[in-house]
Amino acid sequence: MEKKIHMKVDRNDETTSLREVIEKISEIQAKNPDREVFWDGDEHAICSRKR
């Protein structure tokens, strides 16, 4: 299944909070209701794939 990366988060950037990541996931999900949005720990990024 094709995975799309929406936003990468720098592992060393301490200014990005978990709250911001969760809000961004919600925002991306609202804009893309046909996609499953998730956190990919290997990529350290917010990604999605078709449902």
N, C-alpha and C positions, 0 to 999 in steps of 0.2 A: 504494500500500500504506500502511496506517495505521501511523504511528510513535507509540510511547508513550515519553514522557520519564520516566525513573525518578529521576534525580538530576542537578541542574545544579551545576556547579562554577564558583565565582566566579573569573574570570580574574586578579583581583588578590590572591587569597588564597594566600599563599605557604606556608601551613601544610598544605595538602592535597598529599600526595605521590603520585607515580605508583604506588607500591606499594599505597596505599589505594584508588586508582581501580581497579587491576587486581583487587584482592581484592573490591571491591564488584561489579564486573562478574561475577566468578565466583559470588558469592553470589546475584545476581539470576538468573544463568543456571541455577543449581541449583534455584531456586524456580520457574522458568518454563521447563521443558524444551521446551515447544512454541514458544518464541520465540527468535529470533536476537538476541542482545544485542551491542551495539557502541557504540563511542565516536563521537559526532557532533561533529566539530570546529567546524562552523558554529554549532551550538547550545551548544557547550562543555558537553556533557551525556552521560550514559550513557542510551542509548535502546534500544528493542527493537521488533521487528516480527514478525508471524506468519511462520513458515517456509513 
